[in-house]
């Protein structure tokens, strides 16, 4: 028995979706969950439901989400592990899956930089990481696009959106983001804005309104999951 086998026996790793013990050749998700989690395939659809979240609100080029999110479902367990159980590696793992899907399209051909939706510095310090950073890193490595973590700043600390009504979420995201005044304007910007879960779209809308203040700017949005 190898050292790895002994470690797996003493400290078994569990599936991040169903909590079953992973086999030696499985990583983060068991093979059953890997095949069973609901992919949206929205990157193949021009007018999809993620795009519909922003109709009439902000002018974006495209939007899509990797997975369908439903309460009590496997995707909820994955995202919960990512955000609240100290598993930032899941962000990179899911981002890599998405990168392979997106590589079969030309969706990111004109992107000039990647912008993860920022967390307030106090909240990020408490959690220890931004759950979107791994997602950004995976896409950056795969498509050779730079990440810009400085341009968009979260200036107001807000509480979790998950238990709030639609009106509360809308009012809470009005003026919580700002732009770094040291940003050097380029002749052309096509930002790829990333977030973990797309629900009402209010947070992303607030981010976009700030970014669109920069002349000659276009925005594409990608999320790890979208609520049904």
Residue pairs with C-beta under 8 A, 6 or more apart in sequence:
1 9
4 24
5 24
8 24
12 21
12 22
13 21
13 22
14 20
14 21
14 22
15 21
15 22
15 26
15 28
15 29
15 30
15 33
16 28
16 29
16 77
16 78
16 81
16 82
16 87
16 90
17 29
17 30
17 33
17 37
17 74
17 75
17 77
17 78
18 30
18 32
18 33
18 74
18 77
19 77
20 30
22 28
22 30
23 30
23 31
26 34
27 93
28 89
28 90
28 93
29 37
29 78
33 74
36 74
37 67
37 74
37 75
37 78
38 67
38 68
38 73
38 75
39 66
39 67
39 68
39 101
40 48
40 49
40 50
40 64
40 65
40 66
40 67
40 68
40 226
41 101
42 48
42 49
42 50
42 63
42 64
42 65
42 226
43 64
43 101
43 102
43 105
43 107
44 105
45 64
46 62
48 63
48 64
49 226
50 63
50 64
50 65
50 198
50 221
50 223
50 226
51 60
51 62
51 63
51 64
53 63
53 198
53 200
53 201
54 60
54 63
54 201
54 204
54 205
54 208
54 221
57 201
57 205
58 205
58 208
58 209
58 212
58 219
59 212
60 208
60 218
60 219
60 220
60 221
61 190
61 218
61 219
61 220
62 107
62 220
62 221
63 198
63 220
63 221
63 222
63 223
64 107
64 221
64 222
64 223
65 198
65 222
65 223
65 224
65 225
65 226
66 94
66 97
66 98
66 101
66 222
66 223
66 224
66 225
67 75
67 78
67 94
67 224
67 225
67 226
68 75
68 225
68 226
68 228
69 75
69 76
69 79
69 197
69 225
69 226
69 227
69 228
70 76
70 227
70 228
75 225
78 90
78 94
79 196
79 197
79 224
79 225
81 87
81 90
82 88
82 90
82 91
82 94
82 131
82 196
83 127
83 131
83 196
86 128
88 128
88 129
88 131
88 133
88 134
89 134
90 134
91 131
91 132
91 133
91 134
91 135
91 138
91 196
91 224
92 134
92 135
92 137
92 138
93 134
93 138
94 134
94 135
94 138
94 224
95 134
95 135
95 136
95 137
95 138
95 139
95 224
96 138
96 142
98 135
98 138
98 139
98 222
98 224
99 138
99 139
99 141
99 142
99 143
100 142
102 108
102 139
102 143
102 222
103 142
103 143
107 220
108 139
108 143
108 145
108 192
108 220
110 190
110 218
111 143
111 145
111 190
111 191
111 192
111 220
112 145
112 186
112 188
112 189
112 190
112 191
113 145
113 146
113 147
113 148
113 151
113 189
113 191
113 192
114 136
114 139
114 140
114 145
114 146
114 147
114 148
114 191
114 192
114 194
115 147
115 148
115 149
115 151
115 152
115 191
115 192
115 193
115 194
115 207
115 211
116 130
116 132
116 133
116 135
116 136
116 147
116 149
116 194
116 195
117 132
117 152
117 193
117 194
117 195
117 203
117 204
117 207
118 130
118 149
118 152
118 153
118 154
118 177
119 127
119 130
119 154
120 154
120 155
120 156
120 157
120 158
121 154
122 157
123 157
124 130
131 196
132 194
132 195
132 196
132 224
133 149
135 194
135 196
135 224
136 147
136 194
137 147
139 145
139 192
139 194
139 222
140 146
140 147
145 192
148 191
150 180
150 182
150 183
151 179
151 180
151 183
151 211
152 177
152 178
152 179
152 180
152 207
152 210
152 211
153 177
153 178
153 179
153 180
154 176
154 177
155 176
155 177
155 178
156 175
156 176
158 172
158 173
158 176
159 172
161 169
161 172
161 199
161 202
161 203
164 172
166 200
169 199
169 200
169 202
169 203
170 200
170 202
172 202
173 202
173 203
173 205
173 206
174 206
175 206
176 206
177 206
177 207
177 210
178 210
179 210
179 211
179 213
179 214
183 214
185 214
185 215
186 216
187 216
188 216
189 214
189 216
189 217
189 218
190 217
190 218
190 219
190 220
191 211
191 217
191 218
191 219
191 220
192 219
192 220
192 221
192 222
193 204
193 207
193 208
193 211
193 219
193 220
193 221
193 222
194 221
194 222
194 223
195 203
195 204
195 221
195 223
195 224
196 223
196 224
196 225
197 223
197 224
197 225
197 226
197 227
198 204
198 221
198 223
198 225
198 226
198 227
199 226
199 227
204 221
204 223
208 219
208 221
211 217
211 219
212 219
